Amino acid sequence: MEERGKIPPGLPRPGPTISYWQVLPSDIADLRTTSELPCNADFIIVGSGISGAFIAYNLLCKNPKANVVMLEARQACSGATGRNGGHTKAASYRSFLHHEQSLGLPEAIKIARMEYANIIATHAFAREYGIDCAATLCQTVDIIYSETQLELGKKAILRMRETMGGSDPAAEYNIYDGDEARRKFLTPDALGAFEYTAGSLSAYAFTIGVLKLALSKALNLQTETPAHRITSTSQNGQTNSWTVHTSRGSITTSNLILATNGYTAHLLPQFHGLIVPLHGQIVAQRPGLRLPQEGLKHTYSFIHETGYEYMISRPPGSINAGDIIIGGGLHQLPNDGASRYGVIDDSTLDPTIQAYLRNCTPRFFGHEWGLDHGFGRIKKEWSGIMGASADGLPYVGAVPGAAPGLWMTCSFNGHGMVWCLKSAEALIEMITGDEVMQTTVMQWFPQSAVVSSERLRASSTGRMDLRAPGELGFGEREKG
């Protein structure tokens, strides 16, 4: 794992697979607000996924006169955000015991509460601004196929209830035994299940909506403008600026913000081995004819001894209602998919994972699946590049050891939809807020997610969420 983490990521590859969400690209997919790249800006954001979009939106809300330029290597929202499975799901119980052990109980509670708050805020934002992305708050269920996972999950949930209080919504879980799970969730081989609050949406449509809000506040979006390298300029021992060198020229700023997720080490070589690209795959399917054709009431995860799959059913009233979007399958490869770390080519599909994802849903639902749809089961298959951090948490804040004015919010370990909105909010307060506001932010934002020199000394051992709750995983030889 350590050697794969040192593979230089390079830039996003041209000609990626097209995700289910991108079949009709947005009207701003290829937007260049100005025909020429500006020479300077008050703020430069690299990356146009959900992190970059909310950074831009928050910046322009706080300072409407700011000159903000966003650089994107490919089309708008063409990276991990536009390729994910459509889940806003925290599964905080799966990391709670580990966080308590390694970070302390107050920090474990803070992470769980922030993840829940991020879900609620995401759906509230979509509703408030009328973003057409089929955002649906609903119940989710983890179908458990491992006795070990079942017992550890129960232990984690009980610990959350004990320490967070029975009325805390972030600790609200329903626990089902095998008979109840098989009957309620149409999964005949389930050993048990955990039910809690989550949601689904098109993250692509949602983020495009946020970008359009930022554009209405004068964001300058520059697509197809890859950042090849960054340099700092100093005078009299003080840094005056950061310059981003692109294929279309250079642009300079006093505040450079990287929202580059799995590609971050291309611009920050010191993050080689700390932010590792991880190649993931997803399949969109038509539901079997015995399943509700208008869509399942729950979203799902299917939890095995090691590894899991995650699945949404497009909600009633949405375009293609009932379609099933399922991703995962890394555990089908040796060493929990270690060969997929360091891979940045999202134009390719791994054939083993591809075959598994195509065929796992009829096994999960058994006789409840029925015959395949007359038009066939498979609608779309695609891949995307996540960012896996060395300790299982994102890196948010000022880059340690760098000259002032370099900021990052990166490496969300496949869980960006329950971290990115709040991380962007916290980062903007770190950049622009006064001391009182920054102190207020740290009352709710996890200190463990703030990038620090100490965190840069961790070593990567693989994604914690592929393991049992509380089992040692990412970087604690010294994630969810």
NUVOLO-355616 format. One record per residue (C-alpha): x, y, z. Coordinates in steps of 0.1 Angstrom, whole numbers, padded with zeros to 4 digits, always signed. Layout:
N
XYZ;...
This chain:
480
+0000+0000+0000;+0028+0024+0009;+0045+0019-0025;+0012+0024-0044;+0006+0056-0025;+0038+0071-0039;+0027+0068-0075;+0025+0104-0088;-0012+0111-0096;-0007+0135-0125;-0036+0154-0139;-0072+0141-0145;-0071+0120-0176;-0089+0130-0208;-0118+0109-0221;-0132+0096-0188;-0162+0073-0187;-0194+0092-0186;-0214+0087-0155;-0252+0081-0153;-0256+0116-0140;-0236+0132-0168;-0255+0116-0198;-0270+0150-0204;-0241+0174-0196;-0249+0207-0180;-0251+0239-0200;-0221+0251-0180;-0200+0220-0185;-0176+0237-0208;-0180+0273-0196;-0152+0298-0196;-0167+0329-0181;-0140+0350-0198;-0124+0339-0231;-0089+0346-0217;-0075+0335-0184;-0072+0365-0161;-0037+0374-0149;-0047+0377-0113;-0075+0372-0088;-0082+0378-0051;-0089+0340-0048;-0081+0311-0070;-0099+0278-0065;-0086+0247-0082;-0114+0221-0086;-0151+0224-0095;-0166+0196-0075;-0188+0200-0045;-0159+0214-0024;-0149+0240-0049;-0185+0250-0056;-0193+0256-0019;-0159+0274-0013;-0168+0298-0042;-0203+0302-0030;-0193+0310+0006;-0165+0333-0004;-0188+0354-0026;-0216+0355+0001;-0191+0369+0026;-0173+0392+0002;-0195+0400-0029;-0168+0422-0044;-0141+0395-0043;-0126+0385-0076;-0128+0347-0075;-0115+0324-0103;-0121+0287-0104;-0099+0264-0125;-0111+0230-0137;-0089+0205-0156;-0118+0190-0175;-0155+0199-0176;-0173+0214-0147;-0180+0189-0119;-0163+0161-0140;-0144+0145-0111;-0155+0124-0081;-0186+0145-0073;-0201+0140-0107;-0194+0103-0106;-0205+0092-0071;-0234+0069-0062;-0258+0096-0052;-0258+0088-0014;-0258+0113+0014;-0250+0087+0040;-0227+0089+0070;-0227+0055+0086;-0210+0072+0116;-0213+0041+0138;-0188+0023+0116;-0160+0047+0126;-0172+0058+0160;-0153+0033+0181;-0121+0038+0162;-0124+0076+0165;-0131+0073+0203;-0100+0051+0206;-0076+0072+0185;-0090+0107+0189;-0110+0107+0222;-0147+0106+0229;-0154+0143+0224;-0139+0143+0190;-0157+0111+0180;-0190+0127+0190;-0181+0159+0171;-0174+0139+0139;-0207+0120+0141;-0227+0152+0148;-0210+0171+0120;-0216+0143+0095;-0253+0142+0104;-0255+0181+0102;-0238+0180+0068;-0265+0156+0054;-0293+0178+0068;-0277+0210+0055;-0272+0195+0020;-0308+0187+0016;-0320+0219+0031;-0298+0239+0007;-0312+0220-0023;-0347+0227-0011;-0341+0264-0002;-0326+0272-0036;-0348+0250-0057;-0319+0229-0071;-0335+0202-0093;-0314+0172-0082;-0340+0148-0068;-0327+0155-0033;-0346+0131-0009;-0341+0127+0028;-0351+0091+0037;-0342+0061+0058;-0312+0040+0049;-0304+0004+0059;-0272-0015+0063;-0279-0052+0055;-0254-0072+0075;-0239-0105+0062;-0212-0110+0088;-0217-0120+0124;-0186-0101+0133;-0199-0069+0116;-0233-0074+0132;-0219-0076+0168;-0194-0048+0163;-0221-0026+0148;-0244-0032+0177;-0216-0024+0201;-0208+0009+0183;-0245+0019+0182;-0250+0012+0219;-0219+0032+0227;-0232+0062+0206;-0265+0061+0224;-0248+0059+0258;-0224+0088+0252;-0245+0111+0229;-0279+0107+0245;-0310+0089+0232;-0325+0121+0218;-0294+0130+0196;-0305+0125+0160;-0269+0116+0150;-0272+0086+0173;-0306+0073+0162;-0304+0038+0148;-0329+0010+0146;-0315-0025+0151;-0332-0055+0134;-0326-0092+0138;-0323-0115+0109;-0360-0124+0106;-0371-0087+0108;-0344-0076+0083;-0353-0103+0058;-0390-0094+0059;-0388-0056+0060;-0360-0050+0035;-0366-0078+0010;-0331-0093+0016;-0335-0131+0022;-0299-0137+0034;-0296-0109+0059;-0283-0117+0094;-0295-0084+0107;-0298-0047+0098;-0292-0012+0110;-0316+0016+0099;-0310+0053+0102;-0314+0087+0084;-0296+0094+0051;-0307+0106+0017;-0301+0105-0021;-0296+0130-0048;-0278+0136-0081;-0246+0152-0067;-0237+0163-0102;-0270+0183-0106;-0267+0196-0070;-0232+0209-0075;-0240+0224-0109;-0268+0242-0091;-0243+0256-0065;-0219+0266-0092;-0247+0285-0110;-0254+0303-0077;-0218+0313-0074;-0217+0323-0111;-0247+0346-0104;-0224+0363-0078;-0197+0368-0104;-0175+0337-0101;-0152+0333-0131;-0152+0296-0140;-0125+0284-0164;-0130+0248-0175;-0105+0227-0195;-0077+0246-0177;-0055+0221-0160;-0032+0234-0133;+0003+0220-0141;+0022+0234-0111;+0021+0261-0084;+0048+0285-0073;+0051+0312-0046;+0068+0345-0050;+0083+0364-0021;+0099+0398-0016;+0119+0409+0015;+0113+0375+0030;+0076+0378+0028;+0053+0358+0004;+0033+0381-0018;+0016+0357-0041;+0009+0322-0054;+0009+0315-0091;-0009+0287-0108;+0007+0277-0141;-0018+0263-0166;-0019+0252-0202;-0035+0286-0210;-0010+0308-0191;-0004+0317-0155;-0027+0334-0129;-0016+0349-0096;-0033+0353-0062;-0027+0360-0026;-0050+0331-0017;-0048+0298-0035;-0074+0271-0025;-0070+0235-0036;-0102+0214-0038;-0084+0187-0058;-0093+0156-0037;-0074+0125-0051;-0052+0146-0075;-0038+0169-0048;-0003+0154-0047;+0002+0165-0083;+0004+0201-0071;+0016+0193-0035;+0043+0165-0038;+0046+0165+0000;+0012+0147+0000;+0025+0117-0019;+0015+0087+0002;-0008+0109+0023;-0035+0115-0003;-0037+0085-0025;-0060+0083-0056;-0085+0054-0054;-0103+0041-0085;-0139+0031-0078;-0167+0018-0100;-0205+0021-0101;-0233+0005-0122;-0268+0019-0129;-0294-0009-0133;-0331-0013-0140;-0348-0030-0110;-0360-0066-0112;-0396-0069-0119;-0406-0081-0084;-0391-0050-0068;-0412-0018-0065;-0408-0002-0100;-0414+0033-0086;-0384+0029-0063;-0375+0014-0029;-0383+0034+0002;-0348+0030+0016;-0313+0034+0004;-0290+0004+0011;-0256-0007+0020;-0246-0044+0020;-0220-0051+0046;-0197-0081+0044;-0169-0094+0066;-0146-0070+0047;-0160-0045+0023;-0194-0034+0013;-0216-0021-0015;-0237+0011-0014;-0270+0015-0033;-0297+0040-0039;-0330+0036-0057;-0340+0067-0076;-0370+0082-0057;-0406+0083-0069;-0413+0114-0091;-0377+0117-0103;-0364+0111-0138;-0358+0074-0142;-0376+0067-0109;-0367+0032-0096;-0333+0029-0112;-0308+0013-0090;-0273+0028-0086;-0248+0005-0069;-0211+0009-0063;-0183-0008-0044;-0169-0043-0049;-0133-0035-0040;-0133-0065-0016;-0136-0088-0046;-0100-0080-0054;-0070-0093-0034;-0061-0073-0003;-0094-0053-0003;-0086-0039-0037;-0051-0026-0030;-0044-0026-0068;-0069+0002-0072;-0049+0026-0051;-0027+0049-0071;-0049+0045-0102;-0061+0077-0117;-0075+0065-0151;-0113+0069-0149;-0116+0060-0185;-0112+0023-0175;-0132-0004-0157;-0118-0033-0137;-0135-0064-0152;-0137-0083-0119;-0155-0055-0101;-0176-0048-0133;-0189-0084-0133;-0195-0084-0096;-0216-0052-0096;-0236-0063-0126;-0247-0095-0108;-0248-0088-0071;-0283-0072-0068;-0302-0104-0078;-0282-0122-0051;-0289-0096-0025;-0327-0095-0031;-0331-0132-0041;-0366-0141-0052;-0377-0105-0044;-0357-0094-0075;-0377-0115-0100;-0370-0114-0137;-0348-0087-0152;-0365-0058-0169;-0374-0064-0206;-0349-0037-0217;-0321-0054-0198;-0306-0049-0164;-0276-0026-0171;-0281+0010-0181;-0247+0026-0174;-0213+0017-0160;-0185+0042-0150;-0156+0048-0128;-0142+0077-0107;-0112+0087-0087;-0116+0092-0049;-0090+0106-0025;-0079+0083+0003;-0061+0100+0032;-0035+0084+0054;-0056+0086+0086;-0091+0083+0071;-0100+0120+0076;-0100+0149+0051;-0073+0176+0052;-0089+0210+0057;-0070+0243+0064;-0037+0260+0057;-0010+0238+0041;+0016+0231+0068;+0051+0242+0060;+0040+0262+0030;+0042+0300+0025;+0010+0318+0037;-0020+0319+0014;-0021+0282+0004;-0052+0264+0016;-0068+0230+0010;-0099+0209+0016;-0091+0175+0001;-0092+0138+0004;-0127+0127+0015;-0122+0090+0014;-0154+0084-0006;-0175+0102+0019;-0175+0137+0005;-0213+0141+0005;-0212+0140+0043;-0181+0162+0047;-0177+0187+0019;-0204+0213+0026;-0194+0218+0062;-0157+0216+0054;-0160+0244+0028;-0179+0265+0054;-0152+0259+0080;-0124+0266+0056;-0138+0300+0045;-0140+0310+0082;-0104+0300+0086;-0094+0322+0057;-0117+0352+0062;-0131+0351+0097;-0118+0369+0127;-0105+0352+0158;-0139+0349+0175;-0154+0333+0144;-0126+0309+0139;-0130+0298+0176;-0167+0293+0170;-0160+0271+0140;-0138+0249+0160;-0166+0243+0184;-0184+0222+0158;-0158+0214+0131;-0135+0184+0141;-0100+0195+0150;-0089+0161+0137;-0098+0171+0102;-0077+0202+0102;-0044+0196+0083;-0014+0198+0106;+0023+0189+0105;+0016+0160+0129;-0009+0145+0105;+0016+0146+0077;+0037+0121+0096;+0010+0093+0093;+0014+0063+0070;-0014+0049+0048;-0026+0013+0052;-0060+0013+0034;-0095+0026+0038;-0109+0020+0073;-0145+0017+0060;-0136-0016+0044;-0130-0030+0078;-0151-0038+0108;-0163-0009+0130;-0136-0001+0155;-0110-0022+0138;-0076-0006+0133;-0072+0007+0097;-0059+0039+0081;-0026+0050+0095;-0028+0041+0131;+0004+0021+0134;+0018+0047+0157;-0110+0049+0086;-0164+0047+0076;
